[in-house]
Amino acid sequence: MSMDVPSGVRRVAESLDDVPAYVYDLAGLARHAAAVRAALAGTELCYAVKANPDPEVLRALAPYADGFEVSSGGEFEHVRALLPDARLSFGGPGKTGAELALAPSAYRWHVESPG
């Protein structure tokens, strides 16, 4: 599969001198998120933070997401600190007491078992 890499991304990647790194095209990500948002008009769209919690990625996606899905207290606090007004959907098994205390401040939470 051939992929056009934006010149700015290519320039940064080539300047890293074989240092492992992630280089993001945030403008491209925002365009893609806008297209997904338009294609799914009327559908709630949440981003799963576990996919990539990078602050700049989350900021780029925030205007297009209805909320962020988090699975741990760490993810919850990370997004809350970065995007204080973001709607959070909180789920996943095995919650600690401290994590359960966060749940009421989420707009949605998933209960996976009585335990």
Phi and psi in degrees as a GROMACS rama.xvg file:
@    title "Ramachandran Plot"
@    xaxis  label "Phi"
@    yaxis  label "Psi"
@TYPE xy
-90.0227  141.739  SER-2
-138.571  130.004  MET-3
-80.2755  121.381  ASP-4
-98.4136  124.342  VAL-5
-54.2367  142.574  PRO-6
-57.7119  -38.0269  SER-7
-65.39  -39.1973  GLY-8
-67.7326  -44.148  VAL-9
-60.5503  -42.7036  ARG-10
-61.5094  -44.8845  ARG-11
-64.7773  -46.6458  VAL-12
-60.1247  -41.5598  ALA-13
-71.4423  -22.2847  GLU-14
-81.4561  -7.07646  SER-15
-80.7872  -8.88544  LEU-16
53.3306  55.5668  ASP-17
62.9967  23.8554  ASP-18
-90.2275  127.653  VAL-19
-61.9627  132.478  PRO-20
-163.071  157.131  ALA-21
-100.211  132.968  TYR-22
-122.465  120.813  VAL-23
-107.116  143.555  TYR-24
-97.6525  86.121  ASP-25
-66.1293  -34.7664  LEU-26
-65.991  -40.99  ALA-27
-64.5697  -39.7059  GLY-28
-62.2407  -43.4689  LEU-29
-63.8943  -41.537  ALA-30
-62.0172  -43.6907  ARG-31
-63.5852  -44.6866  HIS-32
-62.2015  -38.5465  ALA-33
-63.6892  -39.948  ALA-34
-66.6308  -40.9651  ALA-35
-63.932  -44.7463  VAL-36
-57.5092  -45.1938  ARG-37
-65.3082  -40.6517  ALA-38
-68.3107  -26.908  ALA-39
-109.597  30.0891  LEU-40
-51.703  133.609  ALA-41
87.9361  -2.73215  GLY-42
-109.95  135.747  THR-43
-69.3864  130.466  GLU-44
-123.496  114.644  LEU-45
-118.42  145.232  CYS-46
-99.2839  130.545  TYR-47
-81.4432  109.793  ALA-48
-59.1053  -31.1933  VAL-49
-61.4607  -21.0086  LYS-50
-66.5307  -38.9297  ALA-51
-171.001  105.505  ASN-52
-89.0559  11.7283  PRO-53
-55.4298  130.241  ASP-54
-54.9508  -40.8386  PRO-55
-70.1013  -33.6651  GLU-56
-64.7235  -45.7696  VAL-57
-63.1428  -40.8619  LEU-58
-63.9245  -38.8472  ARG-59
-66.4324  -33.388  ALA-60
-86.5559  -22.625  LEU-61
-52.1614  -41.9913  ALA-62
-66.7672  -16.0596  PRO-63
-109.844  -11.708  TYR-64
-99.5788  144.619  ALA-65
-79.7089  -16.0515  ASP-66
178.793  -177.449  GLY-67
-127.626  132.852  PHE-68
-92.9136  124.829  GLU-69
-122.188  151.134  VAL-70
-120.238  -2.74467  SER-71
-144.519  163.716  SER-72
-61.5666  -35.2682  GLY-73
-64.1194  -46.0305  GLY-74
-63.7746  -41.2757  GLU-75
-57.1701  -52.432  PHE-76
-66.2019  -36.232  GLU-77
-60.2157  -50.4688  HIS-78
-69.29  -40.85  VAL-79
-61.2609  -39.2711  ARG-80
-69.7315  -36.5188  ALA-81
-79.7343  -43.1987  LEU-82
-131.498  79.032  LEU-83
-56.8639  -28.5202  PRO-84
-97.079  3.41686  ASP-85
-65.9062  142.949  ALA-86
-78.9321  130.227  ARG-87
-115.419  133.148  LEU-88
-105.769  121.327  SER-89
-113.627  123.035  PHE-90
-148.904  -173.759  GLY-91
105.451  153.118  GLY-92
-82.6233  168.802  PRO-93
66.4782  50.0136  GLY-94
-82.4349  140.592  LYS-95
-78.3531  167.561  THR-96
-58.4189  -40.2453  GLY-97
-64.8809  -38.462  ALA-98
-68.8019  -40.6389  GLU-99
-62.0673  -31.4342  LEU-100
-67.387  -24.2813  ALA-101
-77.2478  -27.8996  LEU-102
-51.8728  -43.4479  ALA-103
-61.1486  -20.6662  PRO-104
-86.864  -3.78481  SER-105
-84.0738  153.157  ALA-106
-80.176  -20.021  TYR-107
-148.837  142.537  ARG-108
-139.319  150.015  TRP-109
-105.78  127.148  HIS-110
-105.499  117.098  VAL-111
-99.5626  -15.283  GLU-112
-165.712  159.494  SER-113
-64.5222  -25.6925  PRO-114
